[in-house]
Amino acid sequence: MARSSLFLALAASLLLVGSTINILHRFYPSTLSFPWDIKRPYEGSIADESVENADDGTPYLLGVGKADITGPVVEINFMGYADPAQTGSGLRQRLYSRAFIIGSVDKPDDRFVYLVLDTQSGDTAIRSGILQGLAAIGGEYTAYGNQNVAVTGTHSHSGPGAWLNYLLPQITSKGFHKPSYHAIVDGAIASIVRAHDSLAPGRLSIGEVEVKDGNINRSPYAYLANPADERARYAHDVDKTMTILRFRHTSNCSALSEAKDVGILTWFPVHGTSMYGNNTLVTGDNKGVAAWMFESSIDDPDFVAGFSQANVGDTSPNVLGAYCEYGDHVGEQCDFRTSLCGNRTQPCHGRGPYWGRHDSGTASTYEIGRRQFEAAYKLWDSSSSSAAWKPVQGNVVRGIHHFVDLSSHNFMLPNGTEVNTCPAALGYSFAAGTTDGPGAFDFKQAQPDDPNASPLWKVVGNRIATPNDTQKSCHAEKVILLDVGESDSPYVWSPNIVDMQILRVGDLYMIVSPGEATTMAGRRWREAVQEIAANASPSLPGDEGISQSKRTKPTVVLGGPANTYAHYIATPEEYSIQRYEGASTLYGPHTLDAYINYTITHLIPSLTEHEDEINKTQSSSSSISPPNTAIHGPQPPIQVNDSWSFIAPVIVDRAPLFKSFGAVKKDVSARYKPGDTISATFVGANPRNNLRLDDTFAAVEKFDYERTLAWHEVRRDVDWSLVFEWRRTSEVVGTSEVQISWETGWEMGDWRKGSENKKEKEEEEQEQELEDEEEGLHGDLLLTRRREQRRQRQRKDEEELKGLYRLRYYGDAKAFSGKITSFEGVSGEFRIE
């Protein structure tokens, strides 16, 4: 998570505010297609029995669900870049919780939930709220508890903040905001309820696909500190492979002849920083785009596509590299070791594939999302081929969770050395930020002792706990800027108690990481789990469903940041370099080793122990799986009711004199062409009055001349092309306006025009040439075909857009008495022709 040096400037400005209750509504999907849309009558990806047989996978109970978690889209600081100036002004794309439930068909309590939230991370208070909500529902929902609910975030940096449990991330958001918190908690619970309601027998299968140009390493200098022989085992300094878990319902547990795909869950590492720090419109960033594209491409509103994060720590979506954007070195690449531009951090910034648009990264976000979507869809669409998929096999379905205090965790390294972790602390390079979001003052990466480092940071950092010699020694190469783990005034600043969790279904293991593991850290963690799991006795109950001839190494994935936000997890070698990722590794140089050691020593045995042994020793052994609701280890503080806030509530909304709410201030034109942006401005009210969860603030309506002779909604604010923006016109009077813009260029593929990415264009042309050569096309014939294909696509897009439309605004105004009243506004009619 990129940090700015203004991070501590508002520490004294925190105050409590009240919460609001939000009502969930049913979501209605869009109907217009996009250039990438692959619409077809949904047949559930029917399986071919001649290719895939029932014996190729173990039956499970499977359920998927999705619900809106979009918090306040205006006047709330975004969570991610930690820049107080980045405050929401509207909405480009709604945020969701996507729930995936996997259970045993024979043992009702053997199940788990994997949540993918369009948020910066999981969180201690968020998870606690979800568990409390499930417990309050009771009944069948008591099957979901502390042991088997994993709360992961996509690591988007363009969503509303002010919902995290600890003080440090609350500082730039002016504290804690209960409406933002409840939007996430309530939506997550709703997604679990919907997934539970959809539970049915089915089978799982795993596939892998390479995502082309989807990420790069933003700290290659630190990566090179890892042993050369270890690096030589990998083709890239980031993981390029996406792992996909396919959820397929079957009509019964013994046949796949009537199978229907209901969802996919993917893991691929790329930071949610495609949208730059100057963006103020809420989006799910690149993974939100990928999920929306996948779900929109299938004619089934209940299909759920989760694009989960992986070992994301040192990855970046800004695939063109980092350059100096201003100053004496403008246009040059940033320094390889320090990411400096003439001894300054601020000018250095990564460039996305459509850099140069001055659009806050919008086109690049769309493109990186599209690349993930296309890779996933291509593999999913080959689901009738058994060669592309590996069935998940084995009867074990289990989740295990421990709270572990990493402020002083003693353990032994594989070489026999006894080591310990430290109370959480952040180093000086933390303040420098990253190439995705540079710090606002001159802190230099990998230069913690530089005499020119800002004295302001030293003063601010030491206003919290001052690290003693023991703490300094424990953190080794890290020069401590913020001793957050030893600071609890006015309440706890950062976590010392972290969530350790792992989920298992058959021969698939899911590491649930509380921090952002770097590329190599994630590889080591996965390999350690795979080695231990592979050596488990095949005679253990739960593994007897796998024939000896078919036993292969288990698949291990890593998802996070999850459950709490424990910043970064770098390898010891990367830690020694003290770039951003190392400086943000909270618990000292042995942080990664502690995670790995605890996972294989305490968690993995819980997933492989004999059931009879579990029943006999459950009360006395910490390595045996407890009931789903049991709590193991010291509990972290839940600070929802202790947190401060200076976030002002909405006082009143007023319409200008002689105007009413929803009145059109600036109307649309009568005619437009495909690719134009169509906008209307309305007398508005603060959208914080009603978050309209599973609903919309804006819509595009099209008149149906052929069948109903009525207006029909064809776009909502979940759609990338429809933008909702709110502006305060008078603080004193309480007036505001809303602009709704339909950017039809996205539906024409216009975001790709004028691309500066020549390398990408060349690679696409090379791929097309290979395909054409396979079909025997050359020379003029080849050129003619390409031109005709482009013309056909353009004509199709234009024809689909033609018609009579209008824009609609849905608002809610607050009177001085506190009463909130809904209203609507409608633009004039316009034609696209």
Secondary structure as UniProt FT lines:
FT   HELIX           5..8
FT   TURN            9..12
FT   TURN            35..36
FT   TURN            49..51
FT   HELIX           54..56
FT   STRAND          60..68
FT   STRAND          74..79
FT   TURN            84..85
FT   STRAND          87..91
FT   STRAND          96..103
FT   TURN            108..109
FT   STRAND          111..117
FT   HELIX           124..137
FT   HELIX           139..143
FT   TURN            146..148
FT   STRAND          149..153
FT   STRAND          159..160
FT   HELIX           167..170
FT   TURN            171..174
FT   HELIX           178..197
FT   STRAND          200..210
FT   TURN            212..213
FT   STRAND          216..217
FT   HELIX           220..223
FT   TURN            224..225
FT   HELIX           228..231
FT   TURN            232..233
FT   STRAND          241..249
FT   TURN            257..258
FT   STRAND          260..267
FT   TURN            277..278
FT   STRAND          281..282
FT   HELIX           285..296
FT   TURN            301..302
FT   STRAND          304..308
FT   TURN            313..314
FT   STRAND          315..316
FT   STRAND          321..324
FT   TURN            328..331
FT   TURN            336..338
FT   TURN            346..347
FT   STRAND          348..351
FT   TURN            353..356
FT   TURN            360..361
FT   HELIX           362..380
FT   TURN            381..384
FT   HELIX           386..388
FT   STRAND          390..391
FT   STRAND          397..405
FT   TURN            406..407
FT   STRAND          410..412
FT   TURN            414..415
FT   STRAND          418..420
FT   STRAND          426..427
FT   HELIX           428..432
FT   TURN            445..446
FT   TURN            448..449
FT   TURN            451..452
FT   HELIX           455..461
FT   TURN            462..463
FT   HELIX           469..474
FT   TURN            475..477
FT   STRAND          480..482
FT   HELIX           484..486
FT   STRAND          497..505
FT   TURN            506..507
FT   STRAND          508..512
FT   STRAND          516..517
FT   HELIX           519..534
FT   TURN            538..539
FT   TURN            541..545
FT   HELIX           548..550
FT   STRAND          555..559
FT   STRAND          568..569
FT   HELIX           572..577
FT   HELIX           580..583
FT   TURN            586..587
FT   TURN            589..590
FT   HELIX           591..598
FT   HELIX           599..603
FT   HELIX           604..608
FT   HELIX           611..617
FT   TURN            618..620
FT   TURN            622..623
FT   TURN            628..629
FT   TURN            640..642
FT   TURN            657..658
FT   TURN            661..662
FT   STRAND          664..666
FT   STRAND          671..672
FT   TURN            674..675
FT   STRAND          677..684
FT   HELIX           687..689
FT   TURN            693..694
FT   STRAND          698..703
FT   TURN            705..708
FT   STRAND          711..716
FT   TURN            717..718
FT   TURN            720..721
FT   STRAND          722..730
FT   TURN            731..734
FT   STRAND          735..743
FT   HELIX           745..748
FT   HELIX           750..752
FT   TURN            753..754
FT   HELIX           758..774
FT   TURN            775..776
FT   HELIX           779..801
FT   STRAND          803..814
FT   TURN            816..817
FT   STRAND          820..826
FT   STRAND          830..832
//
